[in-house]
Amino acid sequence: MRFVLASQSPARLQTLRSAGIEPEVIVSGVDEDNITADSPGELARLLAVMKARAVVAELDDHATVLGCDSVLEIDGVAYGKPGTPEVARERWRAMRGKSGVLHTGHCLFDTNSKQELRELASTKVYFADLTDDEIDAYVATGEPLVVAGSFTVDGIGGPFVTGIEGDYHNVVGLSLPLLRTMLAQVGIAWPSLWAPVKNRVDYNESEAARYDDSRGGVERAQAAAHAVQSLLPEGSRRVLELAVGTGIVSAELVALGNLVHGFDLSTAMLQHAKVRLPGHVAAADATRLPVADRRTDAVIAIWLLHLLDDSTPILAEVARVLRPGGVFLTTTEKNDATRYAEGREPNSTRAPDALTQLVAEAAVHGLVLDGATSFPGPT
């Protein structure tokens, strides 16, 4: 079935993905600034309805559409997205040391049955008593400018939330228990929305043990690490490697002074990576990373994209986790590496890791080409 999220919120998308659901995202285009209501809770519910209806109006086939919107209420006043640093600072000076209620409106519209459900979930949130310097530093990250209430509980602002009463996911932007109940009311079972497990490249223990030697060993890993290092933003601390494999490249990056966390889906590969990077590797899908929004300095993918049928989901996930000014470093056109080394023209311009194709797809997610390098070694 077609399940559509009528929201551009990366946090809502990640919440659904973490629960096993891969929605289609269609942004509603509703002008939130010009909408008013009798109360902050009613405002959140009204905006959710407007978002869902706006997207439903664009559809020409059956779909179930979810619209959501969040509003923070403090002392009876509604706080949406601040938009500017000045407003964000003013709000935090009013919020610090206090508690508020985070309202999230939910509107579920099933185009087949024409059913429209409207619900509101509310969670009490307690805020730390921030200093002016802490407020200025937080606002400077840019995070509070684009989120309801000028804070996140799952991002940089997490340490400034001292407690909640109610549904944690509702504070992130979407109540999973409430959504499950709403879906049941229109005849949709929650497990029916779980995304199927995709086929993936995997390795057995024997292949994992031979992998490094078959790919140039430490010498090649050092070359790759130095190439990556040359493109890292100054002051980078939090680096993620997708498809970390045996951890050989990440280990070299650590030796260069970086803090690296690696993710992979191959159990055999991860066993080797855990030896090199104890406590810093985990099993995870590169399209559903267990990482907060906008906190990562750099994401690395060495010889990954050429294995995929479609690199778009990974590019979307990379864009979600990168901080403003962060970088995505990836190898391209792997199958043409030998041709490049010999000075010949590439012949894989339609491959998943073709440079021109990647640049176009990355631009959709706000990523622009900003540099390049190369490194020697077996392919």
Sequence and secondary structure as in RCSB ss.txt:
>XXXX:A:sequence
MRFVLASQSPARLQTLRSAGIEPEVIVSGVDEDNITADSPGELARLLAVMKARAVVAELDDHATVLGCDSVLEID
GVAYGKPGTPEVARERWRAMRGKSGVLHTGHCLFDTNSKQELRELASTKVYFADLTDDEIDAYVATGEPLVVAGS
FTVDGIGGPFVTGIEGDYHNVVGLSLPLLRTMLAQVGIAWPSLWAPVKNRVDYNESEAARYDDSRGGVERAQAAA
HAVQSLLPEGSRRVLELAVGTGIVSAELVALGNLVHGFDLSTAMLQHAKVRLPGHVAAADATRLPVADRRTDAVI
AIWLLHLLDDSTPILAEVARVLRPGGVFLTTTEKNDATRYAEGREPNSTRAPDALTQLVAEAAVHGLVLDGATSF
PGPT
>XXXX:A:secstr
  EEE    HHHHHHHHHTTB  EE      GGG   SSHHHHHHHHHHHHHHHHHTT  S  EEEEEEEEEEET
TEEE    SHHHHHHHHHHHTT EEEEEEEEEEEETTTTEEEEEEEEEEEEE    HHHHHHHHHTSGGGGSGGG
  SSSTTGGGEEEEES HHHHHT  HHHHHHHHHHTT  GGGGB          HHHHHHHHHHTTHHHHHHHHH
HHHHTTS TT  EEEEES TTSHHHHHHHHTT EEEEEES HHHHHHHHHHSTTSEEE  TTS S  TT EEEEE
ESS GGG S  HHHHHHHHHHEEEEEEEEE   GGGHHHHHTT   S TTSTT HHHHHHHHHHTT         
 S  
